[in-house]
Amino acid sequence: MTRQIGIDQLRPGMRIEKMDRSWLATPFLRRRMAITSTQQIEQLKACGVQTLEVTTDDYDESDTDHCDAPPPTASATTLSEIPPQESPPPAPSTPFEEELPAAKQVYKAAKTIIEGAMHDVRMGRAINLGAVNQVVSEMADSVLRNPDALTSLSRLKRFDEYTFFHSVNTSLLAMSLGRNLGLAGTALHQIGVGTLLHDIGKTRIPLEILNKPGRFEPDEFEIMKQHVMRGVEVLSDTTGLEDAYLKPALEHHERVDGSGYPYQRAKADISQFGLIAAVVDIYDAITSDRCYHKGQPAHEALQCLYLISRKGHLDQALVQRFIQVVGVYPVGSIVELNTGEMGIVRRIHHESPLEPVVIIVKSAGNVLLSHPEEHDLRHQTQTPHRTIATVKDPLSCGLNPSIYLDKESL
């Protein structure tokens, strides 16, 4: 139960839900956090926090919106401190702007195909595996030409069609991460198909549980967890797919510390496909609006993902590589610059992650620009240079990134 307290009543073990100061005014950059030390309390006091809403809930698999703060020794860790990868992937063969139209087309096709596949399973019909293979092949081709184009579309979500968008986003993110790790050919296709179909078992879960607007009761969560084995059954019984294709469906809820389900497998017993699927599944879930929580901004979600990996739930090296794939400031992030201007990240630079291309949409006086201006922070001639000061919440800014980034609706 949530209750309001004064800062002097805050104790380790409590979980902050809200407070009377913006999280951006604190060192934690979280919308929620569990207090683990008196040092964190003193830091909040120093920031001027006086009243808070708290609970004593703990993290569990049924609530992917929850993300505890790091222990005191890690509270200053930022995404920009993640070390660069030793062997970068091959450079894109097609420029971002040239690849983006093709990426949008294949994204739209993939969403239509997974929607049809789930409908077929609900109606007792076989999945059109030919269509699935074809669209994944086209997605893989796009990822190999320029992974940033398709990855930039993972921000596209619709509350009323969460399962379909989530399936496509999980697939494209898994393939982009796979390419970064050196996967190609059959392996890239396998993880693409496997993650596109990873939630097919949700078609066998009662809709009143699947769409419940709140935290699951223990018995409901046990039913929800059955979607993993139900999905594996559907895929193994009706598609003839090899075991490698089934790993994302089977293992996307396993955790490297053995705390996941259905088999509580530890890292040594989880396939590479399963480890990848777990990372991208969580990221897309916590950035999506659901009936029981509001999606987190991408930058916050990456912080959350990183902290989950530090706690031992996810493969930390994979999470670091994933952050390098989507960028410290993923496409669609709303950022405030050192000039006071507000911008939307349009494109990232992997070799210069703190200097993306941004569309400036508000002036330093918080006036909406009638003609937004695109600026590449990596290539600047004026002085002083523009830099990103902080990441903003779209709701508090009253901005919809899609209006500026999308020429047409998907």
Secondary structure, DSSP 8 states (H G I E B T S, - for coil): --EEEEGGG--TT-EEEEESS-GGGSSS--SSEE---HHHHHHHHHTT--EEEEE-----TT-TT------GGGTT--GGGS---SS-----SS-HHHHHHHHHHHHHHHHHHHHHHHHHHHTT----HHHHHHHHHHHHHHHHH-HHHHHGGGG---GGGHHHHHHHHHHHHHHHHHHHTT--HHHHHHHHHHHHTTTGGGGGS-HHHHT-SS---HHHHHHHHTHHHHHHHHHHHHT---HHHHHHHHHTT--TBS-SSSS--BGGGS-HHHHHHHHHHHHHHHTS--SSS----HHHHHHHHHHHHHTTSS-HHHHHHHHHHH-SS-TT-EEEETTS-EEEEEE--TTSTTS-EEEEEE-TTS-EEEEEEEEETTS--SSS---EEEEE-HHHHT--HHHHH-SS--
